[in-house]
Amino acid sequence: MKRQELINQVKEEYAGIASIESQQHFHQTSSEITPEAYYEKLLGMVISEIQNGTFDNCRSGREIINKVAADKTILSEWK
């Protein structure tokens, strides 16, 4: 799949997830970050990795999201 297609799919998926998280009171954690800010930051990291070819073997944006959810250390910028 082309990288731009993967980026578009990932953007749509994370937008939906952020919306759901906002509705489910994400702020119950000790973090001061909003769900939108968290997923925007995560999305930026994922897009960077897609552009670098990290996920060239993935067939969909959902597959990428599942991989990142299982192990965020796959993202070179994750701290």
C-alpha positions in Angstrom: 0.0 0.0 0.0 1.2 3.5 -0.7 2.5 5.5 2.2 0.1 8.4 1.7 -2.9 6.0 1.8 -1.6 4.6 5.1 -1.2 8.1 6.5 -4.7 9.0 5.5 -6.1 5.8 7.1 -4.1 6.3 10.3 -5.3 9.9 10.6 -9.0 8.8 10.3 -8.5 6.0 12.8 -6.7 8.2 15.4 -9.4 11.0 15.0 -12.1 8.4 15.9 -10.1 7.1 18.8 -9.4 10.6 20.2 -13.1 11.4 20.0 -14.2 8.3 21.9 -11.5 8.9 24.5 -12.7 12.4 25.0 -16.2 11.2 25.6 -15.0 8.6 28.1 -13.3 11.1 30.4 -9.7 10.5 29.6 -8.8 13.0 32.3 -9.4 10.5 35.0 -5.7 9.6 34.7 -3.0 11.7 36.4 -1.9 13.1 33.1 -2.7 16.7 32.2 -2.7 16.1 28.5 -6.0 16.0 26.6 -6.9 13.0 24.5 -6.7 15.2 21.4 -3.2 16.3 22.3 -2.0 12.8 23.1 -3.3 11.3 19.8 -2.1 14.3 17.8 1.4 13.7 19.2 1.2 10.0 18.6 -0.1 10.6 15.1 2.8 12.8 14.3 5.2 10.1 15.4 3.4 7.4 13.4 3.3 9.6 10.3 7.1 10.1 10.6 7.6 6.4 10.8 5.4 5.7 7.8 7.4 8.3 5.8 10.6 6.6 6.9 9.4 3.2 5.7 9.0 1.6 9.1 5.5 0.3 8.3 6.0 -0.6 4.6 5.0 -4.2 5.3 1.7 -3.1 6.8 -1.5 -3.5 4.7 -3.7 -0.9 6.4 -3.7 2.0 8.8 -5.5 -0.2 11.3 -2.7 -2.7 11.3 -0.2 0.1 12.0 -2.4 1.3 14.9 -2.6 -2.2 16.4 1.2 -2.6 16.2 1.8 0.8 17.9 -0.8 0.0 20.6 0.9 -3.3 21.3 4.4 -1.7 21.5 5.0 2.0 21.3 8.8 1.5 21.4 8.5 0.8 17.7 8.3 4.5 17.4 11.8 6.0 17.3 10.6 9.2 19.0 8.7 7.5 21.8 10.0 8.3 25.3 
